[in-house]
Amino acid sequence: MAKIGSLSGFPEWLPEERIVEQHVLDVLRTTFELHGFSGIETRAVEPVQQLLSKGETSKEIYLLRRLQAQGSEDAELGLHFDLTVPLARYVLEHTGKLDFPFRRYQIQKVWRGERPQDGRFREFVQADVDVVGQDTLAFHHEIELPLVMVDALSQLPIPRVVIHASNRKVAQGFYEAIGISDVEETLRIIDKLDKVGPDVVKELLSERVGATSQQGDLALSLAQITGEDGRFADEVLALGYRNESLEQGLEELVNLVEGANDLIPGSVIADLKIARGLDYYTGSVYESVMIGHEDLGSVCSGGRYDSLVSNGKKTFPGVGLSIGVSRILARLIGKNLVEPSRKVPAAVLIAVNDEEERRHAERTAFTLRHRGIAVEVSPNSAKFGKQIKYADKRGIPFVWFSTDDGEQVKDIRTGEQVNADAATWAPPADDARPQIASVQQN
């Protein structure tokens, strides 16, 4: 057999790591549903033309082509690189069957052909929430959506996540007011500020949009403004420039920051360097940091879009955010920040006295399973000591025995062994499923 080589950028978790991932996904799903979002799943492929129409992603799309299908329509399909473009198509395709505003969450794999590095993969899981309206969408959803994500992320065994928000109207209005005409390219350049630093950004502004030194300094001054309340707006206006777009964007951003922090204090910070390079955002834009892990980059991002979805007659504005689930997991697992209480789902191992009694062990297991208790039957009928070691190696806390004195169950952590009836016995709640705990770092 030929040697199997690993592929970078395509994470595969060990069973105990998969338990951590499943816990994260379950928490996100449960929280999204508590906020009234319905789950959907879209197909993995979209027409390449549709994928190419949204943002600068042409070099990142994986084409899907059957070996013998050159020239057929299959040659024009690509794997989706996010879940927003598929959502746009889904809304248009099912408009007549959806209720608006349409509240959806989607937890699914996506594929992006970028260079793998810490926290970045070519195949990864995203978790999105969006609210899509028909013709109009109230501003209060721009306050609601980041709070949904803060709530969801706060339920996970991870450091606190803070949303950093800005508004595209602020940036666009300010750049226009200072005389920069190519707003979209300016936004893309400012979006690189944390990666390349102010000197490179100023140089790029000069080279790509023809910004003067003064215009570059003003753009950088705007990007340095932050705040947890409405006073940041005074700093923006103190730069000396006003227009309608700028003032409208400032009003919305003040309402977002103060409204969000009134409901969950410290959840959202105004950060005027947040630009979001994708060109379909039109209002609030969001990125986030996990406290103590700022080097990981944004773990949750998104924004308001007014024209991503349209059928020519109706427009479907929306607002949404996306959590980079695989990015978070890679940090949790790679840095040993969390650990599961056991390697397997089973809470009980049914011991087998000898192979002639395996059928009895299986019946006991089925009785427990039908009551929602995760059970594994011992793979062999070795001495009980070896079967207990088998359970201990996997972290299974209880071993069930059939003895001359009747059915008994043993907590192998404490050594306590008691009589038990498969029709009524249950493990303590904390042992019913693997628990995920944060690991204290020195």
N, C-alpha and C positions, 0 to 999 in steps of 0.2 A: 504494500500500500504506500502510495506517495506521501511524503511528509506534508502535514497540514500546517499552513502558515496562518498567523493571525492577521486580521485586517484592522488597522487603526481607525478610530472614529466610529466603530460599531460596538458599543458596550454590550457585554453579556455578564449578567450577575450570577454569582454562586447562589445556591438555595437560600442560605441565611441572608444574603444581600437582597435577594428577591423578596423575602419577607419584609424587609425595610421598604422596598419600592412599593409593594402591595399596600402596606400601611399608609404610605404617603398618598397613593392614589385613592384609597378608600376614604381618607380624611377629606381630601379635596372634593371628591364626588358628594360626600355627605353634606359638606358645608355649602357647596353650590346649590344643592337641592333645598337646603334649609332657607336659602335666599330666594327660592322660587324659580330656579333655572331648570329647564328641561334638557336632558342629555340627548345628543345626536351623534352619529358617526357618518362621515362622508367617505366616498371611495378614495383610494390612494392615488389615483391618477386624474389628471385634467389635461385638456388640449394644451399643447405647448404655447400656442398663440395666446391663450388666456393667461397662462402663467407669466409670459413675457410682458404682459400689458401692465403689470403692477410692480413698480420699483426696479431697482438695479440688481437683478438676480439672474441675468442671462447666463453667466458663467457658472452658476451654482446648481442649475437644474439637472437632475438625472433623467436622461431620455429613456423611455421604455420601448423596446423594439424586439419583436420576435425574430429569431435568426433567419427564418424563411419568409419574412414579411416585408422585405424591402419594397418601398413604393406604395404600400397599403396604408390605410388610415392609422394602423397601429404605430407607424413610424412617427406620428405627430403627437404622441402622448408623452407626458412627463410625470414623474413623481412630485407630489405637492411639497413645497418647501416651507409652507406655513399652513395655518388653518383658516386664515382670513379670506384668501382667494376662494377656497372651496365653499366657505360660508356665503360669499357673494353669489356664486353660481347656484347654491342650494336654495337661497331665498328666491331668486328669480324663477327657478324651476318649480317651486312648490308654493308660490305666492298665494294662490287661491285656496290652499289648504292650511295656511298658517294664520295664527291670531297675532295681531300687532298691538302694542310692541311685542316683538318676538324675543323671548328670553331663552338663550341657549347656552349650555356649556358643552365642551367637547374635549375629551382627553384621548389623544391619539398620537401615533408616530408620524413624524415628518422626515424628509430627507433633504440634505443640503450639501452640495459638493464643495465645501470649503476645507481649508487645511486644518486637520485635527490638532487641538491643543488643549490645555487645561480648561475644562468646562465647555469645550466646543466639540461637537461630534458631527458626523455625516449622517447618522441615523439617531434620532432622539425623540423623546416624548414631550409634547407640549400639553398644557391644560389651559384652555381658553374659556372666558366668559364674555358674552356680548349681549347688548340690547339693541335690536334693530327696529326702527320705526317705519311708518309709511308716510312719506312726504315730510313729516316733521318728527322731531324727537326732543322732548323736554330736556333742558340743561341739567336738571337735578340728577339725571342718570350719570352725568360726568362726575358727580360727587359720590353716587352710590357705588359705581363699579370698582374704584380703587379700594373702597372700604370692604367690599366683598373679598378682594384678594388679601387685604391685611388680616381680615378675620380668618380666612382659610389658612394662611401661612402661620398665624399665631397658634393654630392648633397642632402644628408640627413640632417635633423635638429639634428645633433649629434656633439659632440666634435671631433676635428681633429683626424684622424687615421693615424698612421705612420707604414709603413712596415719595419720589422726587417728581414734582409736576411743573409744567410750564404750559404755555398756550401759544399755538402757532400764530394767532392773530397779534399777539404781543411782538413776536419776532418779526413777522412780516411788516406790521405797521412801523416798527422802529427802523428796520433796514430801509424801507421806502422813505421814511422821514429824513434819514441821513444821506439819501441819494444813491443807495445801492439798488440797482434794477433787477439783477439776477438773484431773486430771493431764494429760489429752490436750491441753487448751487451753494449759496451762502449757508443755508440750513445744513446741507450735507457736510460742509467744511466745519462749521461750529460743532456738529455732532462728533467730530474727531478730537475735540479739545482734550478730553481726559487721556486719550491715547498718545497724542503727539505733542501736546503742550502749546502754550500761547504763541511762542515765536514762530513755530511752523504754521499754525493756523493763520497768523497775520501774513506770513509769506504766501500761503495758498490763496488768501483773500485777494492779495495784490495780483497774483498770477492768473487766477481763474475768473474773477469777477471785476477786476480792474479797480479794486478799492484803494483809495488813498491811504496814507499813513494815519491820518486823522480818523477816517472811516473805520479802519481796522482797529484803532484804539477804542473807539466808541462801541464797536461790536463786542470787543473783549470786555469792556466795562459792563455792558448789559449782561454778559454771560457770567460775571462774577457775583451777581446779586442773588441772594437767597433770603429766606425768611419763613418763620412758622406762623406769622400773622400778617395782617394787611399792610403793615408798615413798609414791606418791600416795595409796594407800588409807589410810595413817595420817593424811594431811591431811584426808581426808573424815571419818573417824571423830572427828578432833579438833574438828569442828564441833559434836559433842555429841549426835548423834541416831543411833539404831540401830533396825532391825527386820529381819525375816527376808529380805524382798526386797532391801533395801539390802546386807546382808551377802553374800547369794548373788551379786548382781550384781558386787560388789567382787571376790569370789573369781574369778569368771569373767573379769573384765577384767584382773586381775593375771596370770592364766594366759595370756590372749591376748597381752598386751604382752610378758611375759617369754618365752613360747614362740615368738612371732614373731621377736623380736630375737635369740633364741638361734640361729635358723636364718639370718636375714638381719639382721645388726646395723643398728640405726638405721632399720628399716623401719616401725615402728609406734610412735606416741606416744599415751598416754592423754590425752584432752582432754574434760573433763566438760561442756563447753558444747555438744558434738555431740549434737543431739537428734533430727534427722531428723523433719520434720513429719508424714510419712505415718503413719497410725495402725495399719498392719499389722505394724510391727516390734515384736518382743517381747524380743530379747536384745541381742547386740552390734550396734552401728551404726557406720558408717564414713563418713568424708569424707576428702578429701585436698587437699594443696597441692603445686603445682609450684614448687620453690624459686626465688625471684627473680621469680615471677609470681603472687604471692598475690592480686593484684587480680583475677585471672581467676576466683577462686572455686574450688570443688571440681571437679576433673577426673575423679574416680572416687569413687563413693559407693554405699551399700547397707546391708544388715543382715540379721539373723536374723528369720524370720517363722515362727510356729508354726501359724497358723490361716488363712493366705491361701488355701490349697488344701484343700478338703474336699468329699466327696460325701455327707455325712450318716452314712456308716458308717465310713469311714476318713479319717484326717487325714494330710496330706502336708506336714510341716514342711520348711523349707528355709533356706538362707542364700545370698546372692548379692551381687555388686557389678557396677556398670555404669560403663564408661568413656565419657565424652562425647567421642567421636572428633572430631566436627566442631568442638567447642570448642577442642580441642588444635590441630587443623589451622588454624583461623582465627588462632590466635596464632602458630604456626610460619610460616605464609605471610604473614600481615599484617605481622609484624615482621621478615620476612626472616631468620628464625633458622636455616633450612636451605635447601639448594639441591640440585637433582639434577645429576648430571654431564652430562646432556644432556636435550633437550626431548622426545625420541621414544624408543621402545623399541629401534629398529634400531641394531645395532652395525656394520652394513656397508651401504654404498650400492653397488649394482652399476651401473657406468657403461655407457652405451649408445653404441657407436661411431657407428652410424647406425641409422635406423629399420628397415632391412632385417635388422639383427642383433639386434633386440629379443628375438626368440624365443630366441636363444642366451643372452642375459642372463637371461631368465626361467627357463631350464633351470638355469643356475648358481644362481639364487636358490632354486629349489625343492630342489636338492641340499643347500644349506646349511641351509635351513629344516628339512628332514627330519632333520638332525643337531642340531636345537635352537638354531640360530643365527638371531637376529632380523635380517631383511634387508629392505631397500627397493630397488626398481629405480628408477633415475633416471627422472623424468617426461618427459625430453626427451633429444635427442641433440646438445645444444649442445657447444661446445668443452669439452675436459676441464677447463680452468680454471674454467669456469662450473659444471660439475657438482661439482667439488671445493668451490667456494664454497657451493653448495646444501647439501652434506653438512656443511660447517663451520658454517653458520648454525644447523643443527639439533643440532649437537654430535655427529654421527655420526663415530666416530673412524677408520673404515677405508673406503677406496674400492677397489673391485675392478675391474680392467681386463682386457680381452682384447686382447693385443698380438701383434705379429708374432713375438715371442719366447715366446709362450704366456701362460697366465693368471698375473696378478700382483696383489698386494694392497699398498696403500700406507697406512701410518699417517700421516695428514695432519697430526698434531701434531708428529711428528719428521722427516717427509719420507722415512723409510726405506721402500723399496719392494722386495719380494722375490717370487720365484716362489711360486706357490701352487696347490694342488689342492683343488677344492671337496669332494672326498671325504675329505680328511684335515685341512685347515687349520681352525684355530679361534682366535678372539681370546683374549687373556689373560683369566683368570677375572674380573678386576675390570672388564673392558670388556664382558663378555657381557650384562650387564643394567645399566640406569642405577643409579648409586650415589647414595645420599643422605648428604650431609655437613652437619655443623653449621657455621654461619657465625660466625666470631669477631666479637663485638661490641666496639666501642670503648668 
